[in-house]
Amino acid sequence: MAFGARVLFEGATFALRTGRVVGLVGTNGVGKSTLLRVLAGLLPATRGHVSVLGLDPRQDGTALRAKLGVLVERPGHYDELTVRENLAFFYSLYADASDAIAQAVERMIGCLDLMDVADEPAGTLSAGYRQRLALARAWHPQAECLLLDEPFDGLDPAVRVSLKEALRNFRASGATVLFSSHDVWQILDLCDEVLVLAAGTLGHVTSVHELRTGARANRDDPDLGAVYVDLLHSAGARPRA
């Protein structure tokens, strides 16, 4: 993937199995958000072939968007609409039955602890609640795969627990989640695999079981910073200031 003369990454060849939660890690500026945008069809790949759920994001964009839930930086909301109205509107783009839409709205309001602000205009929400609304909007009723850019950013601990449990249930239904994060605890606690984007290439997919059982990932004496640095070094990355 390149922007003019600047190459962010190349040779990023990988395949993800369904029914998995995969963490995407890498240093700042390495291209994690860009990779997610390419997979979502929001940016065109400058070379190579991309297939998500068997569909090409650029050629089959409409069909793919019906199956894909995407959280990217600075998601837009209708500030004058309430949380419940925002979700009902966006979910209506993916489902026709009003009962199904209403059920999905209430399910996500409960999942992300939005009950207290469900009837508040989105424009009045705090940053944390706006992040919750963005997640709820991405997780539409027909989503079979979620692409999430730093989904835990700005969430309080209780909501993080609820979100992780919801993602585990989503995985159990046979769906796939790919999310970027710098939070090693979230990676170790939630993911089946780790995808490392480093030094302009996709280093490897690491088994989280290997990380958990490694000496530095021992829960009795966790040096999480060291786990993260070792993970990046194993793929050829060097932390940036």
Beta strands, then each sheet from edge to edge (+ up, - down):
strand 1: 2-3
strand 2: 6-7
strand 3: 21-25
strand 4: 68-71
strand 5: 145-149
strand 6: 176-180
strand 7: 193-198
strand 8: 201-207
sheet 1: 1+ 2-
sheet 2: 4+ 5+ 6+ 3+ 7+ 8-
end
